[in-house]
Amino acid sequence: MGSRPWIADDELWALIEPLPPPWPERSPEPRPVSDRFCLQGILFVLDTDMAWQLLPLEPEFGSGQTCWRRPDRWQKAGGFDRLHQVLLADLNADGELDWSRTCGDGSHIRATEQS
């Protein structure tokens, strides 16, 4: 990570870009802020521990309100589950995961009945 860890470089964005749901063709004007810019705004807020409403109006971010609302849209469309799977697969392919340090948690794994 560089001095601006909230910037989604082209390599990272290539992994993430297909995951958020597409915008409807007939969305109201003005066109929404790009998902990449919203992601960068979200990462900036998380990195700096800043309040959403204080997010600076920089060219590479959406507004604080937009960046606060966008994850809800992604979550409802299953985008975060797909992102989690893609990033884990990529890290695993690069040998960056130590699977000996993992555990299963009943809150994430569905229990099935034994007959």
N, C-alpha and C positions, 0 to 999 in steps of 0.2 A: 504494500500500500504506500502511496505517496503522501505528500503533504495535504492532499485533498481527497481523502478516502471516500467521499460521497459521490465522486464522479464515476459514472458507469462507463468504463472504457469500451472500445469497440468489441473486444473479445468477450467481455462479460455481457454486453448488451446483445450480442449475437445469440447467446444462450437464453437470455430472458425475453427477448422481443416477441417470440411466437406465443408466449404463455398468457399474457393478459387477453381478455376477451376483446374482439373488434368492436369499434364504435358503430352504432346503427347508421345506415346511409343517410337517414333523414334526421340527424341530430341538429338541435337548434344552433343558430349562429351566436357568438363567434365559435369557430372550431375549438374544440377542447385542447388544453395543453397536452403535449405528447406524453405518453406513458414514461418514456425515458426521462424527461424533465421532472415529472412527478416523482419517479423513483429517486432521482438525485435530491430532490427537496426532502423526501422522507428520510433518506440516509443522512442528510445534513442535520435534520432535527434530531435524529437518534445519536449522531456523533457528537453534537454540541450540547445535547440535553436542553435544548431551547424550546420555548412554548411555540405551538403552531402559529399563533397569530403574530409572532415576532420573526417568522421566516422572511429573510430579505427578498425583495423583488429583483432577483438577479436573472439574467438571461437564461441560465441553465436550470431554473426552478419554476414550478408553478407557484401559485399563491399558497399561503398556509392553509386556507380553507379548502382549496382544491386538493392539496397533498394530504390533508386530513381525511377527506371524503373518498379519494380514489381507492385506498386499500379495501374499503367495504365492497366496492364493485368487483375488485379482483377476487376477494374472498368468496363472495356469492357465486362466482363463476368457476371456483376451484383452482384459481391461478396460484395460490400459495402452496397448495398440495403438489401441483405440478412443478413449481419452482423448487420445492424441497427435494423432490425426486430427481430433477435434472442436476441440481448442484451436488447432491450426494453421489450420483452416478459419475459426474465429472471428477469430483475429488477422489473417488474410488479408483477410477481409471488412471489417475495420476499418482496413485499410491500414497495419497495424503491422509487416508483414514486409518486409524488403528482400531480395527473391529474387536480386538480383545478388551477394549475399554467401553463396550456398549452394554446396554441392559434393556430388557423388555419391561414395559410398564403397562399395567392393566388399564390405565386410562387411555392408552393409545392403541392397544391391541384387543380386539373383540374376543371375549371369552365364549367358547362354544360348549354346549351341553354334551356330556358323555352319556351314552345309553348303555 
